[in-house]
Amino acid sequence: MKKEETIKRFCFGAVKTLGREKQVSFALDNLTVKDFAENHEIEGFELFQNDSFCFAILDVTSELNLTILRDKAKVYSKEGYGISDLSDEVKLLDRIFKKDVGTSHYGSKNENYKRTVMTLQIKNNPGLLKEYIEVHAKVWPQIIDNMNTMGIRDMEIYLLGHQAFLIMETDLCFNLEKEGERWSNLPEEQEWQYYVAKFQNVDSNNKVVEKWKEMQLVNKN
């Protein structure tokens, strides 16, 4: 495996529109064509989904260009439709938060940590969405300390329109359902969750484990 500092991450998201579910899933799966893996350009790929969305994490070496990736994915598509053919549905997502911007990604092939992907809906209000993004550029220091206390190595949030996707990388023993109560009782945690709930389409009294819904891992390479 390449050194961590060489890893670059791309995240893709798509709405599973009626009649296009298989095409969207295939387009995301098609990012992992065998030729890339054999050349070690892809450090890891994971595809998650629920009833409404697909979310893909692609970790690559820093030398791999996204344009080349898209072109190769289309060329090697056995079914004749690659990422480029579904550009209206498959989106390259913007990251609005990373726990520690100074650390590198672990890469999907690293087995020394546990990765969980969850999602929730942001309120359909442009002003609130803009503020939600701004808030996550200056997360309270105590909230970051709480993540460290809980054994959360890294956390990222990406947006697909008004849908947020959270990647959480933790110690192997971490269990969100069991640890959720302890997490919610750490200093300033309840205040933070109540504060950000005004942007989220959730009950303001919900805890982290109640607001964010876990997505299912359906493919890993």
C-alpha contacts under 8 A as a table, 3 or more apart, distances in Angstrom:
res1	aa1	res2	aa2	distance
1	M	40	H	7.94
1	M	43	E	7.09
2	K	6	T	6.65
2	K	7	I	7.55
2	K	43	E	7.47
2	K	61	T	7.56
3	K	6	T	5.75
3	K	7	I	7.39
4	E	7	I	5.57
4	E	104	S	5.82
4	E	105	H	6.28
4	E	106	Y	6.03
4	E	107	G	7.27
5	E	104	S	5.57
5	E	105	H	7.63
6	T	61	T	5.42
6	T	62	S	5.26
7	I	43	E	7.37
7	I	59	D	6.19
7	I	60	V	5.48
7	I	61	T	4.78
7	I	62	S	5.65
7	I	104	S	7.03
7	I	105	H	6.31
7	I	106	Y	7.83
7	I	107	G	6.85
8	K	59	D	5.66
8	K	60	V	5.26
8	K	61	T	5.87
8	K	62	S	5.36
8	K	105	H	7.36
9	R	57	I	7.13
9	R	58	L	5.71
9	R	59	D	4.55
9	R	60	V	6.32
9	R	105	H	7.42
10	F	57	I	6.17
10	F	58	L	5.16
10	F	59	D	6.49
10	F	92	L	7.10
10	F	93	L	7.68
11	C	55	F	7.19
11	C	56	A	5.55
11	C	57	I	4.72
11	C	58	L	6.11
11	C	92	L	6.00
11	C	93	L	5.67
11	C	158	Y	7.79
12	F	28	L	7.72
12	F	55	F	5.74
12	F	56	A	5.06
12	F	57	I	6.70
12	F	90	V	6.52
12	F	91	K	5.39
12	F	92	L	4.60
12	F	93	L	5.54
13	G	53	F	7.17
13	G	54	C	5.61
13	G	55	F	4.50
13	G	56	A	6.36
13	G	90	V	5.74
13	G	91	K	5.37
13	G	92	L	6.69
13	G	93	L	6.58
13	G	160	L	6.38
14	A	24	V	7.02
14	A	53	F	5.72
14	A	54	C	5.22
14	A	55	F	6.64
14	A	89	E	5.50
14	A	90	V	4.74
14	A	91	K	6.29
14	A	160	L	7.67
15	V	52	S	6.03
15	V	53	F	4.65
15	V	54	C	6.47
15	V	89	E	6.66
15	V	90	V	7.80
16	K	20	R	6.53
16	K	21	E	4.97
16	K	24	V	7.02
16	K	51	D	7.54
16	K	52	S	5.28
16	K	53	F	5.25
16	K	54	C	6.77
17	T	20	R	5.52
17	T	21	E	6.18
17	T	52	S	7.72
18	L	21	E	6.58
19	G	22	K	7.78
20	R	23	Q	5.29
20	R	24	V	6.16
21	E	24	V	5.34
21	E	25	S	6.20
22	K	25	S	5.14
22	K	26	F	5.98
23	Q	26	F	5.09
23	Q	27	A	6.05
23	Q	81	Y	7.68
24	V	27	A	5.13
24	V	28	L	6.37
24	V	54	C	7.81
24	V	86	L	7.24
24	V	89	E	7.37
24	V	90	V	6.96
25	S	28	L	5.28
25	S	29	D	6.07
25	S	54	C	7.03
26	F	29	D	4.90
26	F	30	N	5.85
26	F	82	G	7.76
27	A	30	N	5.03
27	A	31	L	7.08
27	A	81	Y	6.88
27	A	82	G	4.98
27	A	83	I	5.07
27	A	86	L	7.42
27	A	90	V	7.98
28	L	31	L	5.69
28	L	47	L	7.40
28	L	56	A	6.66
28	L	83	I	6.88
28	L	90	V	7.83
29	D	32	T	6.07
29	D	47	L	7.23
29	D	219	N	7.73
30	N	33	V	5.82
30	N	73	A	5.92
30	N	76	Y	7.93
30	N	77	S	6.50
30	N	82	G	6.61
30	N	83	I	7.59
31	L	58	L	7.97
31	L	69	L	7.47
31	L	70	R	7.79
31	L	73	A	5.61
31	L	83	I	7.80
32	T	36	F	6.77
32	T	37	A	7.05
32	T	42	I	7.53
32	T	45	F	6.87
32	T	73	A	7.86
32	T	221	N	7.37
33	V	36	F	5.85
33	V	37	A	7.04
33	V	73	A	6.78
33	V	76	Y	6.84
34	K	37	A	5.28
34	K	38	E	6.26
35	D	38	E	5.29
35	D	39	N	6.36
36	F	39	N	5.24
36	F	40	H	6.22
36	F	41	E	5.42
36	F	42	I	5.82
37	A	40	H	4.93
37	A	41	E	6.18
37	A	42	I	5.38
37	A	43	E	7.57
38	E	41	E	7.80
39	N	42	I	7.80
40	H	43	E	6.46
40	H	61	T	7.93
41	E	60	V	5.67
41	E	61	T	5.41
41	E	63	E	7.89
41	E	64	L	6.53
42	I	45	F	7.41
42	I	58	L	7.46
42	I	59	D	6.13
42	I	60	V	4.42
42	I	61	T	6.48
43	E	58	L	7.81
43	E	59	D	5.23
43	E	60	V	5.04
43	E	61	T	6.73
43	E	107	G	5.86
43	E	108	S	6.54
43	E	109	K	6.45
44	G	57	I	7.97
44	G	58	L	6.06
44	G	59	D	5.12
44	G	60	V	6.96
44	G	107	G	5.83
44	G	108	S	4.25
44	G	109	K	5.28
44	G	220	K	7.51
44	G	221	N	5.67
45	F	56	A	7.25
45	F	57	I	5.64
45	F	58	L	4.67
45	F	59	D	6.29
45	F	108	S	6.03
45	F	219	N	7.83
45	F	220	K	5.60
45	F	221	N	5.15
46	E	56	A	5.69
46	E	57	I	5.24
46	E	58	L	6.76
46	E	108	S	7.00
46	E	217	L	7.08
46	E	218	V	7.70
46	E	219	N	5.59
46	E	220	K	4.45
46	E	221	N	6.57
47	L	54	C	7.15
47	L	55	F	5.89
47	L	56	A	4.42
47	L	57	I	6.51
47	L	217	L	5.94
47	L	218	V	5.74
47	L	219	N	5.05
47	L	220	K	6.51
48	F	54	C	5.79
48	F	55	F	5.13
48	F	56	A	6.14
48	F	117	V	7.46
48	F	215	M	5.82
48	F	216	Q	5.21
48	F	217	L	4.40
48	F	218	V	5.62
48	F	219	N	7.20
49	Q	52	S	7.54
49	Q	53	F	5.55
49	Q	54	C	4.35
49	Q	55	F	6.06
49	Q	215	M	5.42
49	Q	216	Q	5.38
49	Q	217	L	6.73
49	Q	218	V	7.05
50	N	53	F	5.59
50	N	54	C	6.80
50	N	215	M	5.48
50	N	216	Q	6.28
55	F	165	F	7.91
58	L	108	S	7.90
59	D	105	H	7.99
59	D	107	G	5.70
59	D	108	S	6.61
60	V	64	L	6.57
61	T	64	L	5.73
62	S	65	N	7.79
64	L	68	I	7.32
64	L	69	L	7.19
65	N	68	I	5.31
65	N	69	L	6.24
66	L	69	L	4.85
66	L	70	R	6.21
67	T	70	R	5.20
67	T	71	D	6.26
68	I	71	D	5.08
68	I	72	K	6.05
69	L	72	K	5.26
69	L	73	A	6.04
70	R	73	A	5.14
70	R	74	K	6.35
70	R	82	G	7.83
70	R	83	I	6.29
70	R	84	S	6.50
71	D	74	K	5.29
71	D	75	V	6.29
71	D	84	S	7.68
72	K	75	V	5.02
72	K	76	Y	6.09
73	A	76	Y	5.40
73	A	77	S	6.07
73	A	82	G	5.84
73	A	83	I	6.75
74	K	77	S	5.17
74	K	80	G	7.41
74	K	81	Y	6.49
74	K	82	G	4.31
74	K	83	I	6.44
74	K	84	S	6.66
74	K	85	D	7.97
75	V	82	G	7.78
77	S	80	G	5.40
77	S	81	Y	6.08
77	S	82	G	5.69
78	K	81	Y	7.82
81	Y	84	S	7.64
81	Y	85	D	5.62
81	Y	86	L	7.61
82	G	85	D	5.51
82	G	86	L	6.97
83	I	86	L	5.43
83	I	87	S	6.35
83	I	90	V	6.91
84	S	87	S	5.27
86	L	89	E	5.39
86	L	90	V	5.80
87	S	90	V	5.30
87	S	91	K	6.63
88	D	91	K	7.32
91	K	160	L	7.45
93	L	158	Y	6.09
93	L	159	L	5.94
93	L	160	L	6.12
94	D	158	Y	5.56
94	D	159	L	5.88
94	D	160	L	7.78
95	R	98	K	7.60
95	R	156	E	7.10
95	R	157	I	5.80
95	R	158	Y	4.33
95	R	159	L	6.66
96	I	133	I	5.91
96	I	136	H	6.46
96	I	137	A	7.04
96	I	156	E	7.58
96	I	157	I	5.72
96	I	158	Y	5.81
96	I	159	L	7.29
97	F	136	H	5.65
97	F	137	A	6.45
97	F	155	M	7.67
97	F	156	E	5.21
97	F	157	I	5.08
97	F	158	Y	7.30
98	K	101	V	5.77
98	K	154	D	7.21
98	K	155	M	5.63
98	K	156	E	4.39
98	K	157	I	6.79
99	K	144	I	6.86
99	K	154	D	5.53
99	K	155	M	5.11
99	K	156	E	6.42
100	D	103	T	5.74
100	D	154	D	6.83
101	V	104	S	7.71
106	Y	110	N	6.20
107	G	110	N	5.72
108	S	111	E	7.92
108	S	220	K	8.00
108	S	221	N	7.78
109	K	221	N	7.40
110	N	113	Y	7.00
111	E	114	K	7.45
112	N	171	D	7.69
112	N	172	L	6.93
113	Y	169	E	6.50
113	Y	170	T	5.71
113	Y	171	D	5.17
113	Y	172	L	5.06
114	K	169	E	5.56
114	K	170	T	5.15
114	K	171	D	5.95
114	K	172	L	5.00
114	K	174	F	7.66
115	R	167	I	6.99
115	R	168	M	5.64
115	R	169	E	4.48
115	R	170	T	6.40
116	T	167	I	5.92
116	T	168	M	5.18
116	T	169	E	6.50
116	T	214	E	7.22
116	T	215	M	7.88
117	V	165	F	6.93
117	V	166	L	5.55
117	V	167	I	4.68
117	V	168	M	6.32
117	V	214	E	5.88
117	V	215	M	5.72
117	V	216	Q	7.95
118	M	165	F	5.76
118	M	166	L	5.14
118	M	167	I	6.73
118	M	212	W	5.58
118	M	213	K	5.09
118	M	214	E	4.13
118	M	215	M	5.40
119	T	163	Q	7.09
119	T	164	A	5.52
119	T	165	F	4.45
119	T	166	L	6.01
119	T	212	W	5.38
119	T	213	K	5.34
119	T	214	E	6.52
119	T	215	M	7.12
120	L	163	Q	6.03
120	L	164	A	5.44
120	L	165	F	6.82
120	L	200	Q	7.48
120	L	201	N	7.57
120	L	211	K	6.82
120	L	212	W	5.36
120	L	213	K	6.47
121	Q	162	H	5.97
121	Q	163	Q	4.58
121	Q	164	A	6.01
121	Q	200	Q	6.10
121	Q	201	N	5.53
121	Q	202	V	7.98
122	I	129	L	6.95
122	I	162	H	4.97
122	I	163	Q	5.84
122	I	164	A	6.77
122	I	199	F	5.86
122	I	200	Q	4.33
122	I	201	N	5.38
123	K	128	L	7.14
123	K	129	L	7.22
123	K	162	H	6.82
123	K	199	F	5.76
123	K	200	Q	5.38
123	K	201	N	5.12
124	N	128	L	7.94
124	N	129	L	7.56
124	N	162	H	6.40
125	N	128	L	5.35
125	N	129	L	6.12
126	P	129	L	5.06
126	P	130	K	6.15
127	G	130	K	5.21
127	G	131	E	6.28
128	L	131	E	5.02
128	L	132	Y	5.97
128	L	199	F	5.74
129	L	132	Y	4.98
129	L	133	I	6.36
129	L	162	H	7.29
129	L	199	F	6.88
130	K	133	I	5.29
130	K	134	E	6.38
131	E	134	E	4.93
131	E	135	V	6.00
132	Y	135	V	5.14
132	Y	136	H	6.46
132	Y	196	V	7.41
132	Y	199	F	6.22
133	I	136	H	5.37
133	I	137	A	6.70
134	E	137	A	5.23
134	E	138	K	7.15
135	V	138	K	5.57
135	V	139	V	6.34
136	H	139	V	5.24
139	V	143	I	6.95
139	V	144	I	7.46
140	W	143	I	5.44
140	W	144	I	6.94
141	P	144	I	5.23
141	P	145	D	6.34
142	Q	145	D	4.86
142	Q	146	N	6.12
142	Q	187	P	7.09
142	Q	188	E	6.83
143	I	146	N	4.96
143	I	147	M	6.42
143	I	188	E	7.08
143	I	189	E	6.41
143	I	192	W	7.61
144	I	147	M	5.11
144	I	148	N	6.49
145	D	148	N	5.10
145	D	149	T	6.23
146	N	149	T	4.93
146	N	150	M	6.25
146	N	183	W	7.28
146	N	186	L	6.52
146	N	187	P	7.57
146	N	189	E	7.69
147	M	150	M	5.11
147	M	151	G	6.41
147	M	152	I	5.14
147	M	153	R	7.69
148	N	151	G	5.19
148	N	152	I	5.49
148	N	153	R	6.79
149	T	152	I	7.51
150	M	174	F	7.97
150	M	179	E	7.93
150	M	183	W	6.82
151	G	170	T	5.75
151	G	171	D	5.68
151	G	174	F	7.15
152	I	155	M	7.24
152	I	168	M	6.98
152	I	169	E	5.99
152	I	170	T	4.35
152	I	171	D	6.64
153	R	168	M	7.83
153	R	169	E	5.56
153	R	170	T	5.16
153	R	171	D	7.09
154	D	168	M	6.04
154	D	169	E	5.15
154	D	170	T	6.98
155	M	166	L	7.05
155	M	167	I	5.52
155	M	168	M	4.55
155	M	169	E	6.21
156	E	166	L	5.65
156	E	167	I	5.13
156	E	168	M	6.70
157	I	164	A	6.60
157	I	165	F	5.51
157	I	166	L	4.46
157	I	167	I	6.37
158	Y	164	A	5.73
158	Y	165	F	5.14
158	Y	166	L	6.51
159	L	162	H	6.68
159	L	163	Q	5.74
159	L	164	A	4.66
159	L	165	F	6.25
160	L	163	Q	5.11
160	L	164	A	6.39
160	L	165	F	7.88
161	G	164	A	7.97
170	T	174	F	6.25
171	D	174	F	5.51
174	F	179	E	7.47
175	N	178	K	5.46
175	N	179	E	5.89
176	L	179	E	5.07
176	L	180	G	5.33
176	L	209	V	6.77
177	E	180	G	5.37
177	E	181	E	7.99
177	E	209	V	6.64
178	K	181	E	7.16
179	E	182	R	5.42
179	E	183	W	6.16
180	G	183	W	5.06
180	G	184	S	6.16
180	G	207	K	7.70
180	G	208	V	7.15
180	G	209	V	6.08
181	E	184	S	5.23
181	E	185	N	6.47
182	R	185	N	5.28
182	R	186	L	6.68
183	W	186	L	5.51
183	W	189	E	7.43
184	S	189	E	5.62
184	S	190	Q	5.91
184	S	207	K	6.60
184	S	208	V	7.46
185	N	189	E	6.55
185	N	190	Q	6.91
186	L	189	E	5.61
186	L	190	Q	7.88
187	P	190	Q	7.81
188	E	191	E	5.20
188	E	192	W	6.13
189	E	192	W	5.12
189	E	193	Q	6.20
190	Q	193	Q	5.14
190	Q	194	Y	6.09
190	Q	207	K	7.77
191	E	194	Y	5.18
191	E	195	Y	6.09
192	W	195	Y	4.97
192	W	196	V	6.26
193	Q	196	V	5.38
193	Q	197	A	5.98
193	Q	204	S	7.64
193	Q	206	N	7.91
193	Q	207	K	7.02
193	Q	208	V	7.29
194	Y	197	A	5.14
194	Y	198	K	7.23
194	Y	204	S	5.47
194	Y	205	N	6.49
195	Y	198	K	6.15
196	V	199	F	5.67
196	V	200	Q	6.80
197	A	200	Q	4.87
197	A	201	N	7.41
197	A	202	V	6.53
197	A	203	D	7.15
197	A	204	S	5.03
198	K	201	N	7.85
198	K	204	S	6.85
202	V	206	N	7.18
202	V	211	K	6.32
203	D	206	N	5.44
203	D	211	K	7.85
206	N	209	V	7.99
206	N	210	E	5.64
206	N	211	K	5.97
207	K	210	E	5.20
207	K	211	K	6.22
208	V	211	K	5.26
208	V	212	W	6.12
209	V	212	W	5.84
209	V	213	K	7.53
210	E	213	K	7.28
217	L	220	K	7.52
